[in-house]
Amino acid sequence: MFFNIEMELRFVLKSMTKLIENYYFEDAFRWWEEYRDLGRISETEQQFITQDNGRWISLGLVVGEKQLG
């Protein structure tokens, strides 16, 4: 399960994995809007996100490399 970049970073570091890179995608809300416009988002989620003005929409990436030995 993924909650946010900070929690994922802690998991990567705790599992003795070398951190390669991590960041948030700045266009996440725009991507969500495009996906919504394709009709693939439930009405309930659309209302929640639209009412919230996208404040909780984020997409992040954490890449780690397992260290052997």
C-alpha positions as CSV (number, residue, x, y, z in Angstrom):
1,M,0.0,0.0,0.0
2,F,1.3,3.5,-0.8
3,F,0.4,6.5,1.3
4,N,2.9,9.2,0.4
5,I,6.5,9.6,-0.8
6,E,7.8,10.1,2.8
7,M,6.4,6.8,4.0
8,E,7.6,5.0,0.9
9,L,11.1,6.4,1.4
10,R,11.1,5.0,4.9
11,F,10.1,1.6,3.6
12,V,12.8,1.6,1.0
13,L,15.5,2.7,3.4
14,K,14.3,0.2,6.1
15,S,14.4,-2.7,3.7
16,M,18.1,-1.9,3.0
17,T,17.4,-0.8,-0.5
18,K,19.6,1.8,-2.2
19,L,17.4,4.9,-3.1
20,I,17.8,5.7,-6.8
21,E,15.3,8.6,-7.1
22,N,12.0,9.9,-5.7
23,Y,9.7,12.7,-6.7
24,Y,6.1,13.8,-7.1
25,F,4.5,14.3,-10.5
26,E,3.4,17.9,-10.7
27,D,0.8,17.2,-13.3
28,A,-1.1,14.6,-11.3
29,F,-4.3,16.6,-10.9
30,R,-4.4,17.5,-14.6
31,W,-3.9,13.8,-15.4
32,W,-6.8,12.9,-13.1
33,E,-9.0,15.5,-14.9
34,E,-8.1,13.9,-18.2
35,Y,-8.9,10.4,-16.9
36,R,-12.2,11.7,-15.4
37,D,-13.1,13.2,-18.8
38,L,-12.8,9.7,-20.3
39,G,-15.6,8.6,-18.0
40,R,-13.4,6.2,-15.9
41,I,-13.9,7.8,-12.5
42,S,-16.9,7.1,-10.3
43,E,-19.4,9.9,-9.7
44,T,-18.7,9.8,-6.0
45,E,-15.0,10.2,-6.4
46,Q,-15.5,13.0,-8.9
47,Q,-17.7,14.9,-6.4
48,F,-15.2,14.4,-3.6
49,I,-12.1,15.5,-5.6
50,T,-13.9,18.4,-7.3
51,Q,-15.3,19.7,-4.0
52,D,-11.8,19.4,-2.5
53,N,-10.3,21.2,-5.5
54,G,-7.8,18.5,-6.0
55,R,-5.8,19.1,-2.9
56,W,-5.4,15.4,-2.1
57,I,-4.5,14.3,-5.6
58,S,-0.9,13.4,-5.9
59,L,1.2,10.8,-7.7
60,G,4.8,10.0,-6.6
61,L,7.6,7.7,-7.7
62,V,10.1,6.0,-5.5
63,V,12.8,3.8,-7.1
64,G,15.0,1.6,-5.1
65,E,17.7,-1.0,-5.8
66,K,18.0,-4.0,-3.5
67,Q,21.5,-4.4,-2.1
68,L,22.7,-8.0,-2.2
69,G,24.9,-9.4,0.5
